[in-house]
């Protein structure tokens, strides 16, 4: 029994294997691409600058900072007063999540309710082991993230990447971090065309 419990506990601790669909495109020349130690600033759309959207963007940018630093880029705050030449890159993030009532391959269900389960034993008309259980479909989530890099010296967007992730897990920082890691896989010279990127992440 202890071995079974240990095995189940170990299974719960196994990391998630998250599959992502990623599309990336780089438009910089080898001589003009980011170098290790280059600095960047996050740039926001007007809709990302206040209220709940700003707080969500703060959290997302904090996760992105930890991923970008592994790519050799260093964040520079807006208040630093650095010139464009000192902070040559602008990074913009746009992300959203959609919650569906059930997975795409599940049949529609009008509403949750009590459903019969068990076995019916024929013979003398006796019905045994028949009961009711509450049936409810788990929701299904689709997350998408787009990241662009702008050359602040020319004003041109020189890198863009988009990644999608789906599954039965509700939003959690570990899932958004995995999405960012998938989106930046291969940076600054990503493979051409759509690709599948698998990221192992701790369970939320």
Secondary structure as the mmCIF struct_conf table of DSSP 4:
data_model
#
loop_
_struct_conf.conf_type_id
_struct_conf.id
_struct_conf.beg_label_comp_id
_struct_conf.beg_label_asym_id
_struct_conf.beg_label_seq_id
_struct_conf.end_label_comp_id
_struct_conf.end_label_asym_id
_struct_conf.end_label_seq_id
HELX_RH_AL_P HELX_RH_AL_P1 UNK A 2 UNK A 12
TURN_TY1_P TURN_TY1_P1 UNK A 13 UNK A 13
BEND BEND1 UNK A 14 UNK A 14
HELX_LH_PP_P HELX_LH_PP_P1 UNK A 15 UNK A 15
STRN STRN1 UNK A 16 UNK A 26
TURN_TY1_P TURN_TY1_P2 UNK A 30 UNK A 32
BEND BEND2 UNK A 33 UNK A 33
TURN_TY1_P TURN_TY1_P3 UNK A 36 UNK A 37
STRN STRN2 UNK A 39 UNK A 43
HELX_RH_3T_P HELX_RH_3T_P1 UNK A 46 UNK A 48
BEND BEND3 UNK A 49 UNK A 50
HELX_RH_AL_P HELX_RH_AL_P2 UNK A 51 UNK A 68
HELX_RH_3T_P HELX_RH_3T_P2 UNK A 69 UNK A 71
TURN_TY1_P TURN_TY1_P4 UNK A 72 UNK A 72
STRN STRN3 UNK A 74 UNK A 75
HELX_RH_3T_P HELX_RH_3T_P3 UNK A 78 UNK A 80
TURN_TY1_P TURN_TY1_P5 UNK A 84 UNK A 86
BEND BEND4 UNK A 87 UNK A 87
STRN STRN4 UNK A 89 UNK A 100
BEND BEND5 UNK A 101 UNK A 102
TURN_TY1_P TURN_TY1_P6 UNK A 104 UNK A 105
BEND BEND6 UNK A 106 UNK A 106
HELX_LH_PP_P HELX_LH_PP_P2 UNK A 107 UNK A 108
BEND BEND7 UNK A 110 UNK A 111
STRN STRN5 UNK A 113 UNK A 118
BEND BEND8 UNK A 123 UNK A 123
TURN_TY1_P TURN_TY1_P7 UNK A 124 UNK A 125
BEND BEND9 UNK A 129 UNK A 129
STRN STRN6 UNK A 130 UNK A 135
HELX_LH_PP_P HELX_LH_PP_P3 UNK A 137 UNK A 139
STRN STRN7 UNK A 140 UNK A 151
TURN_TY1_P TURN_TY1_P8 UNK A 152 UNK A 155
STRN STRN8 UNK A 156 UNK A 167
BEND BEND10 UNK A 168 UNK A 168
HELX_LH_PP_P HELX_LH_PP_P4 UNK A 169 UNK A 171
HELX_RH_AL_P HELX_RH_AL_P3 UNK A 173 UNK A 183
TURN_TY1_P TURN_TY1_P9 UNK A 184 UNK A 188
BEND BEND11 UNK A 189 UNK A 189
HELX_LH_PP_P HELX_LH_PP_P5 UNK A 190 UNK A 191
BEND BEND12 UNK A 192 UNK A 193
STRN STRN9 UNK A 195 UNK A 201
#
